[in-house]
Amino acid sequence: MAKEKSQRVPSVSFENSLQELEQIVAKLESGELPLEDALNEFERGIQIAKQGQKVLQQAEQRVQILLRDDENDQETPAHAQSLTDFSPDTE
């Protein structure tokens, strides 16, 4: 487990992570890596994939929140909303 902590994936952009993951896949598919190197690359790829999955889940949650907020805004007609905001003048 100590090895897992020391090899944490640094925070990089999703696009850079995806590019690195594609490079790892290409190395593994080439079949030219020694077994130990292939295992290390595979482990790194798994870590990058997990991090990417978290980023995608967070993005999906943000989109759902935005869509939910947009739906709520559309459910309240503009004239009804303006009436609730209206406060009569007291003279």
N, CA and C atoms as an extended XYZ file, in Angstrom:
273
Properties=species:S:1:pos:R:3:atomname:S:1:resname:S:1:resid:I:1 pbc="F F F"
N         0.816       -1.200        0.000 N   MET     1
C         0.000        0.000        0.000 CA  MET     1
C         0.856        1.259        0.000 C   MET     1
N         2.022        1.208        0.611 N   ALA     2
C         2.890        2.373        0.620 CA  ALA     2
C         3.273        2.756       -0.804 C   ALA     2
N         3.458        1.741       -1.648 N   LYS     3
C         3.795        2.009       -3.042 CA  LYS     3
C         2.666        2.753       -3.740 C   LYS     3
N         1.428        2.397       -3.402 N   GLU     4
C         0.265        3.032       -4.022 CA  GLU     4
C         0.215        4.515       -3.689 C   GLU     4
N         0.520        4.872       -2.441 N   LYS     5
C         0.486        6.278       -2.043 CA  LYS     5
C         1.586        7.073       -2.725 C   LYS     5
N         2.763        6.466       -2.897 N   SER     6
C         3.876        7.198       -3.488 CA  SER     6
C         3.694        7.407       -4.991 C   SER     6
N         2.806        6.629       -5.614 N   GLN     7
C         2.603        6.757       -7.052 CA  GLN     7
C         1.272        7.408       -7.387 C   GLN     7
N         0.781        8.251       -6.529 N   ARG     8
C        -0.483        8.926       -6.817 CA  ARG     8
C        -0.353        9.754       -8.079 C   ARG     8
N        -1.461        9.853       -8.767 N   VAL     9
C        -1.493       10.612      -10.011 CA  VAL     9
C        -1.584       12.092       -9.670 C   VAL     9
N        -0.627       12.895      -10.148 N   PRO    10
C        -0.718       14.331       -9.877 CA  PRO    10
C        -1.932       14.922      -10.583 C   PRO    10
N        -2.417       16.015      -10.040 N   SER    11
C        -3.602       16.645      -10.614 CA  SER    11
C        -3.224       17.350      -11.922 C   SER    11
N        -3.728       16.814      -13.014 N   VAL    12
C        -3.506       17.407      -14.335 CA  VAL    12
C        -4.853       17.489      -15.028 C   VAL    12
N        -4.879       18.168      -16.149 N   SER    13
C        -6.151       18.323      -16.847 CA  SER    13
C        -6.654       16.973      -17.343 C   SER    13
N        -7.957       16.894      -17.514 N   PHE    14
C        -8.578       15.663      -17.998 CA  PHE    14
C        -8.001       15.282      -19.356 C   PHE    14
N        -7.819       16.266      -20.209 N   GLU    15
C        -7.315       16.016      -21.555 CA  GLU    15
C        -5.896       15.457      -21.518 C   GLU    15
N        -5.046       16.018      -20.640 N   ASN    16
C        -3.679       15.514      -20.517 CA  ASN    16
C        -3.670       14.094      -19.965 C   ASN    16
N        -4.550       13.827      -19.013 N   SER    17
C        -4.653       12.477      -18.459 CA  SER    17
C        -5.078       11.491      -19.536 C   SER    17
N        -6.033       11.888      -20.345 N   LEU    18
C        -6.511       11.021      -21.421 CA  LEU    18
C        -5.398       10.743      -22.430 C   LEU    18
N        -4.636       11.764      -22.739 N   GLN    19
C        -3.524       11.599      -23.677 CA  GLN    19
C        -2.477       10.637      -23.102 C   GLN    19
N        -2.162       10.796      -21.822 N   GLU    20
C        -1.188        9.898      -21.198 CA  GLU    20
C        -1.717        8.466      -21.166 C   GLU    20
N        -2.994        8.319      -20.892 N   LEU    21
C        -3.605        6.991      -20.869 CA  LEU    21
C        -3.521        6.334      -22.251 C   LEU    21
N        -3.745        7.107      -23.293 N   GLU    22
C        -3.632        6.577      -24.658 CA  GLU    22
C        -2.201        6.131      -24.959 C   GLU    22
N        -1.225        6.885      -24.455 N   GLN    23
C         0.176        6.506      -24.653 CA  GLN    23
C         0.497        5.203      -23.921 C   GLN    23
N        -0.031        5.067      -22.722 N   ILE    24
C         0.190        3.842      -21.949 CA  ILE    24
C        -0.411        2.646      -22.678 C   ILE    24
N        -1.620        2.812      -23.183 N   VAL    25
C        -2.276        1.721      -23.919 CA  VAL    25
C        -1.435        1.328      -25.130 C   VAL    25
N        -0.908        2.309      -25.841 N   ALA    26
C        -0.081        2.015      -27.019 CA  ALA    26
C         1.168        1.231      -26.623 C   ALA    26
N         1.802        1.621      -25.511 N   LYS    27
C         2.988        0.894      -25.038 CA  LYS    27
C         2.636       -0.546      -24.694 C   LYS    27
N         1.516       -0.706      -23.986 N   LEU    28
C         1.120       -2.054      -23.577 CA  LEU    28
C         0.754       -2.913      -24.784 C   LEU    28
N         0.080       -2.318      -25.748 N   GLU    29
C        -0.329       -3.070      -26.936 CA  GLU    29
C         0.852       -3.433      -27.833 C   GLU    29
N         1.941       -2.684      -27.723 N   SER    30
C         3.108       -2.977      -28.559 CA  SER    30
C         3.727       -4.317      -28.195 C   SER    30
N         3.576       -4.722      -26.942 N   GLY    31
C         4.136       -5.993      -26.497 CA  GLY    31
C         5.637       -5.973      -26.322 C   GLY    31
N         6.250       -4.808      -26.371 N   GLU    32
C         7.707       -4.707      -26.286 CA  GLU    32
C         8.217       -4.431      -24.879 C   GLU    32
N         7.335       -4.152      -23.941 N   LEU    33
C         7.773       -3.848      -22.581 CA  LEU    33
C         8.070       -5.129      -21.813 C   LEU    33
N         9.130       -5.098      -20.992 N   PRO    34
C         9.346       -6.220      -20.080 CA  PRO    34
C         8.163       -6.312      -19.112 C   PRO    34
N         7.956       -7.473      -18.555 N   LEU    35
C         6.795       -7.718      -17.711 CA  LEU    35
C         6.667       -6.693      -16.588 C   LEU    35
N         7.741       -6.431      -15.870 N   GLU    36
C         7.675       -5.501      -14.734 CA  GLU    36
C         7.293       -4.097      -15.202 C   GLU    36
N         7.869       -3.648      -16.300 N   ASP    37
C         7.526       -2.331      -16.849 CA  ASP    37
C         6.066       -2.297      -17.303 C   ASP    37
N         5.617       -3.382      -17.908 N   ALA    38
C         4.224       -3.456      -18.355 CA  ALA    38
C         3.275       -3.379      -17.163 C   ALA    38
N         3.625       -4.071      -16.082 N   LEU    39
C         2.787       -4.019      -14.876 CA  LEU    39
C         2.759       -2.616      -14.285 C   LEU    39
N         3.907       -1.953      -14.268 N   ASN    40
C         3.965       -0.578      -13.753 CA  ASN    40
C         3.125        0.364      -14.615 C   ASN    40
N         3.228        0.218      -15.919 N   GLU    41
C         2.431        1.050      -16.830 CA  GLU    41
C         0.943        0.765      -16.652 C   GLU    41
N         0.604       -0.502      -16.511 N   PHE    42
C        -0.793       -0.882      -16.306 CA  PHE    42
C        -1.329       -0.265      -15.013 C   PHE    42
N        -0.525       -0.342      -13.943 N   GLU    43
C        -0.932        0.236      -12.658 CA  GLU    43
C        -1.150        1.744      -12.794 C   GLU    43
N        -0.239        2.405      -13.455 N   ARG    44
C        -0.375        3.864      -13.670 CA  ARG    44
C        -1.631        4.155      -14.496 C   ARG    44
N        -1.871        3.349      -15.511 N   GLY    45
C        -3.060        3.540      -16.339 CA  GLY    45
C        -4.341        3.400      -15.537 C   GLY    45
N        -4.379        2.424      -14.646 N   ILE    46
C        -5.554        2.236      -13.787 CA  ILE    46
C        -5.760        3.459      -12.906 C   ILE    46
N        -4.682        3.981      -12.336 N   GLN    47
C        -4.785        5.171      -11.487 CA  GLN    47
C        -5.304        6.368      -12.279 C   GLN    47
N        -4.782        6.560      -13.467 N   ILE    48
C        -5.228        7.674      -14.311 CA  ILE    48
C        -6.696        7.493      -14.689 C   ILE    48
N        -7.078        6.268      -15.024 N   ALA    49
C        -8.471        5.998      -15.399 CA  ALA    49
C        -9.416        6.278      -14.233 C   ALA    49
N        -9.028        5.897      -13.025 N   LYS    50
C        -9.868        6.156      -11.848 CA  LYS    50
C       -10.018        7.656      -11.615 C   LYS    50
N        -8.903        8.379      -11.748 N   GLN    51
C        -8.958        9.830      -11.574 CA  GLN    51
C        -9.854       10.456      -12.642 C   GLN    51
N        -9.727        9.995      -13.868 N   GLY    52
C       -10.566       10.507      -14.951 CA  GLY    52
C       -12.033       10.223      -14.712 C   GLY    52
N       -12.334        9.050      -14.176 N   GLN    53
C       -13.718        8.692      -13.868 CA  GLN    53
C       -14.298        9.636      -12.820 C   GLN    53
N       -13.484        9.984      -11.818 N   LYS    54
C       -13.949       10.925      -10.793 CA  LYS    54
C       -14.246       12.292      -11.407 C   LYS    54
N       -13.362       12.738      -12.288 N   VAL    55
C       -13.556       14.035      -12.949 CA  VAL    55
C       -14.840       14.015      -13.770 C   VAL    55
N       -15.076       12.925      -14.493 N   LEU    56
C       -16.297       12.812      -15.298 CA  LEU    56
C       -17.547       12.787      -14.423 C   LEU    56
N       -17.483       12.095      -13.293 N   GLN    57
C       -18.629       12.053      -12.383 CA  GLN    57
C       -18.931       13.441      -11.825 C   GLN    57
N       -17.869       14.183      -11.470 N   GLN    58
C       -18.068       15.542      -10.967 CA  GLN    58
C       -18.664       16.439      -12.045 C   GLN    58
N       -18.196       16.295      -13.263 N   ALA    59
C       -18.741       17.093      -14.365 CA  ALA    59
C       -20.205       16.745      -14.596 C   ALA    59
N       -20.537       15.461      -14.530 N   GLU    60
C       -21.923       15.038      -14.719 CA  GLU    60
C       -22.821       15.613      -13.622 C   GLU    60
N       -22.328       15.629      -12.388 N   GLN    61
C       -23.109       16.209      -11.297 CA  GLN    61
C       -23.347       17.695      -11.530 C   GLN    61
N       -22.325       18.398      -11.996 N   ARG    62
C       -22.476       19.825      -12.275 CA  ARG    62
C       -23.513       20.063      -13.360 C   ARG    62
N       -23.472       19.238      -14.405 N   VAL    63
C       -24.439       19.371      -15.497 CA  VAL    63
C       -25.848       19.108      -14.981 C   VAL    63
N       -26.015       18.072      -14.162 N   GLN    64
C       -27.336       17.757      -13.616 CA  GLN    64
C       -27.867       18.901      -12.759 C   GLN    64
N       -26.999       19.510      -11.967 N   ILE    65
C       -27.413       20.645      -11.136 CA  ILE    65
C       -27.839       21.810      -12.021 C   ILE    65
N       -27.059       22.085      -13.054 N   LEU    66
C       -27.402       23.189      -13.958 CA  LEU    66
C       -28.715       22.923      -14.679 C   LEU    66
N       -28.913       21.697      -15.123 N   LEU    67
C       -30.164       21.362      -15.806 CA  LEU    67
C       -31.342       21.438      -14.851 C   LEU    67
N       -31.149       20.989      -13.629 N   ARG    68
C       -32.212       21.048      -12.631 CA  ARG    68
C       -32.573       22.508      -12.337 C   ARG    68
N       -31.554       23.351      -12.185 N   ASP    69
C       -31.803       24.772      -11.949 CA  ASP    69
C       -32.532       25.392      -13.132 C   ASP    69
N       -32.143       25.008      -14.346 N   ASP    70
C       -32.786       25.527      -15.550 CA  ASP    70
C       -34.240       25.075      -15.621 C   ASP    70
N       -34.510       23.822      -15.269 N   GLU    71
C       -35.885       23.318      -15.270 CA  GLU    71
C       -36.734       24.071      -14.252 C   GLU    71
N       -36.169       24.352      -13.087 N   ASN    72
C       -36.907       25.092      -12.064 CA  ASN    72
C       -37.234       26.499      -12.535 C   ASN    72
N       -36.298       27.126      -13.226 N   ASP    73
C       -36.541       28.469      -13.752 CA  ASP    73
C       -37.635       28.449      -14.809 C   ASP    73
N       -37.679       27.405      -15.617 N   GLN    74
C       -38.674       27.313      -16.678 CA  GLN    74
C       -40.051       26.966      -16.138 C   GLN    74
N       -40.123       26.299      -14.998 N   GLU    75
C       -41.414       25.918      -14.431 CA  GLU    75
C       -42.164       27.113      -13.869 C   GLU    75
N       -41.448       28.141      -13.445 N   THR    76
C       -42.078       29.330      -12.900 CA  THR    76
C       -42.233       30.347      -14.018 C   THR    76
N       -43.462       30.611      -14.456 N   PRO    77
C       -43.664       31.594      -15.521 CA  PRO    77
C       -43.132       32.959      -15.105 C   PRO    77
N       -42.665       33.705      -16.062 N   ALA    78
C       -42.061       35.002      -15.778 CA  ALA    78
C       -43.044       35.933      -15.083 C   ALA    78
N       -44.324       35.940      -15.525 N   HIS    79
C       -45.287       36.848      -14.910 CA  HIS    79
C       -45.584       36.428      -13.470 C   HIS    79
N       -45.577       35.148      -13.179 N   ALA    80
C       -45.823       34.689      -11.808 CA  ALA    80
C       -44.651       35.056      -10.917 C   ALA    80
N       -43.454       34.935      -11.450 N   GLN    81
C       -42.287       35.275      -10.662 CA  GLN    81
C       -42.269       36.769      -10.365 C   GLN    81
N       -42.629       37.592      -11.339 N   SER    82
C       -42.616       39.028      -11.110 CA  SER    82
C       -43.682       39.424      -10.095 C   SER    82
N       -44.796       38.698      -10.048 N   LEU    83
C       -45.825       38.988       -9.058 CA  LEU    83
C       -45.369       38.646       -7.653 C   LEU    83
N       -44.602       37.593       -7.503 N   THR    84
C       -44.124       37.234       -6.168 CA  THR    84
C       -43.069       38.206       -5.691 C   THR    84
N       -42.363       38.827       -6.621 N   ASP    85
C       -41.349       39.803       -6.248 CA  ASP    85
C       -41.954       41.179       -5.976 C   ASP    85
N       -43.195       41.374       -6.363 N   PHE    86
C       -43.850       42.664       -6.223 CA  PHE    86
C       -44.180       42.933       -4.764 C   PHE    86
N       -43.817       44.094       -4.317 N   SER    87
C       -44.234       44.504       -2.980 CA  SER    87
C       -44.882       45.875       -3.112 C   SER    87
N       -46.116       45.979       -2.693 N   PRO    88
C       -46.824       47.254       -2.851 CA  PRO    88
C       -46.165       48.356       -2.032 C   PRO    88
N       -46.247       49.559       -2.587 N   ASP    89
C       -45.718       50.719       -1.870 CA  ASP    89
C       -46.637       51.050       -0.711 C   ASP    89
N       -46.049       51.346        0.389 N   THR    90
C       -46.859       51.784        1.529 CA  THR    90
C       -46.658       53.266        1.687 C   THR    90
N       -47.747       53.988        1.600 N   GLU    91
C       -47.656       55.444        1.694 CA  GLU    91
C       -48.295       55.934        2.939 C   GLU    91
